[in-house]
Amino acid sequence: AAEAAGPERLLFGTDFPLINYGRMFSYLGQAGLSPTDGAAWVRAFFGENAQNLLGLKGEG
């Protein structure tokens, strides 16, 4: 999806409460993804894209 749309057009989401957070992070780990990775696309996917879309100010 990231290759087709570009990472700036993706948002992280869960199926909570159907899938709890522990299980979701397990799935992310299996896919080699971590919200603590410092890569720009990871920061965008896990938060910055949603902040921009919703007009929210990030930390700092």
Residue, then its C-alpha position, 0 to 999 in steps of 0.5 A: a500500500a505504501e508503495a502505491a499510495g505513498p507513506e504520506r497517505l497512510l494512517f495507522g488504525t486498529d480494530f479495537p475493541l475487536i483486536n486488543y492493543g497487545r495483539m495489534f503490537s504483536y502483529l506489528g512486530q511480526a511485520g517488522l514494524s515498530p512505532t518507536d522506529g525513528a524513520a520518517w515514514v514510520r513517524a508519519f504512519f503512526g502519528e504525523n499523518a493523522q495530526n496533519l489530517l485532523g489539524l492537530k499539533g504534535e508534541g514539541 
